[in-house]
Amino acid sequence: EVKETPELCQQKLLELQAKVEQLRSGESNNNNNNNSNNDNGFRNNGGPAAAYELAEAMSPEYVQDPHFRLMFLRASHFNTEQAANRLLGHFEKKLELFGPNKLCKKITIDDLDSDDMECLMSGQSQLLPYRDRSGRAVFFQALSHYRYREVTNAMRVVYYILMSALEDEETQRRGIVCVVYNVEPRSPLSNDPRIYLNVYQLLPKLPIRMMGAHYCVQDAHLRLFMSSIRIAMSREVRLRSRVHHGSHQECIYTLMTFGVPRKCFPISPSGDLLVDKHGEFL
């Protein structure tokens, strides 16, 4: 565990800027002629550096904010190369999800459209009100109850909730545990592979210390699918992830052995999704 001091933070912020400039220089040489349009209507010159440079041109104060940058350093255990890659990737993903007009602002609930809000209010993605045994925040995704018009709606909600959670410095330092629940699914979208793929692509571009991931499934085929996804993960993430196979009660008891308290589980014994605490968060 890195012991934070003002001197360390200042030194690492300087090193981070140097790494960012190094990455920008290398990527610009590879993407000079790579221009494309995406579905948000903006022109992307290719690669994370292009989105970062757009953000910096629009609001250098936002991009250079030391409090903002410290989140990426903490998420990367103060490894400046990893933090720089995550920082550039963050702006690329944010540009893709929200477009250029919202690239240099904190995303609030007012930035979500009506389809996003339907996803948010459903409680299918929640920051739970209790921390785990190690004091880490718990992010819960009820894939069993997922519904959305487009996958992008669900991803904007995930972005909003997790970035809101990171406003707490304790969460930045201690990290987040993710619980993905897909037992006795009630939604035809619960096994949509696009969700798994998009979440897998989004999380490494957020300034999150992912301290654990638990995938709760009942279907044997889905268990094999999740196990195959783990193989594609980085070694660090793979070592922190688990696939739990069983009934609702069996998954709850297994999660308790990993420090996730039963009282923070927003699924009733009958399989209903509980949203009362989620409503308080909103």
WODA-V320390 format. One record per backbone hydrogen bond with DSSP energy under -0.5 kcal/mol. CO is the residue of the C=O (numbers start at 1). NH is the residue of the N-H. Records with the same first field share a line. If there is no record, write none. Layout:
BEGIN
CO=NH ; NH
END
This chain:
BEGIN
2=4
5=9
6=10
7=11
8=12
9=13
10=14
11=15
12=16
13=17
14=18
15=19
16=20
17=21
18=22
19=23
20=24
21=25
22=26
23=27
24=28
25=29
26=30
27=30 ; 31
31=34
33=35
36=44
38=41
42=38 ; 44
43=45
44=36
47=50 ; 51
48=52
49=53
50=54
51=55
52=56
53=57
54=58
55=59
59=63
60=64
61=65
62=65
65=69
66=70
67=71
68=71 ; 72
69=72 ; 73
70=74
71=75
72=76
73=78
74=77
76=79
78=80
79=83
80=84
81=85
82=86
83=87
84=88
85=89
86=90
87=91
88=92
89=93
90=94
91=95
92=96
93=97
94=98 ; 99
95=99
99=102
100=103
102=105
106=108
108=111
109=112
113=117
114=118
115=119
116=120
117=121
118=122
119=123 ; 124
120=123
124=142
126=128 ; 140
132=135
136=132
137=139 ; 177
138=128 ; 140
139=179
140=126 ; 142
141=143 ; 181
142=145
143=146
144=186 ; 187
146=189
150=153 ; 154
151=155
152=156
153=157
154=158
155=159
156=160
157=161
158=162
159=163
160=164
161=165
162=166
164=167
165=168
167=169
168=172
169=173
170=174
171=175
175=137
176=211 ; 212
177=139
178=180 ; 214
179=141 ; 181
180=182 ; 216
181=143 ; 144
182=218
187=190
189=192
191=193
192=195 ; 196
193=197
194=198
195=199
196=200
197=201
198=202
199=203
200=204
202=205
203=206
206=208
208=210
209=176 ; 211
212=178
213=242
214=180 ; 216
215=217 ; 244
216=182
217=246
219=223
220=224
221=225
222=226
223=227
224=228
225=229
226=230
227=231
228=232
229=232 ; 233
230=233
234=238
235=239
236=240
237=240
238=241
240=213
242=215 ; 244
244=217 ; 246
247=251
248=252
249=253
250=254
251=255
252=256
253=257
254=257 ; 258
255=258 ; 260
256=259
259=133 ; 261
261=264
262=265
264=266
266=274
268=271
272=268
275=279
276=280
277=281
278=282
END
